Amino acid sequence: MPRTAVTTDRIAPAVGPFSAATLGTPTAYLSGQIAQDPTTGIVIGQDAAAQARQVMLNLRTVLEAAGKSERDVLRVGLYLTDVADFAAVNEVYEEFFTAPYPARTAIAVAGLPRGALVEADVVVG
């Protein structure tokens, strides 16, 4: 199956040379989402929990565009600018994912695009 980009006008446009998601096999790889408002592209949310909620909503939108849902997510990459936000982000994470949970990596990073506090990407089966 050739690589196919998944796009939707229900999230902000990419800030670089990447697709919101790519289908190439039965697996889809969704690019990282930050807490961008779907209409303005401005990062919204003053704290990591609020931003994590928008990140998850943006991922849900891309999943839907790819014909998938949170139940299809196999792996999550989670990126935080402050590891102290880990517990607050986990609380939001549990609003979107249920057991059996996807495999996950959480990484503290020096910075994220547009000053975001949280970013996440997923692999979907």
Summary of the structure (lengths in Angstrom):
residues: 125
radius of gyration: 13.6
end to end distance: 14.8
largest distance: 42.0
contacts: 381
relative contact order: 0.24
helix: 30%
strand: 28%
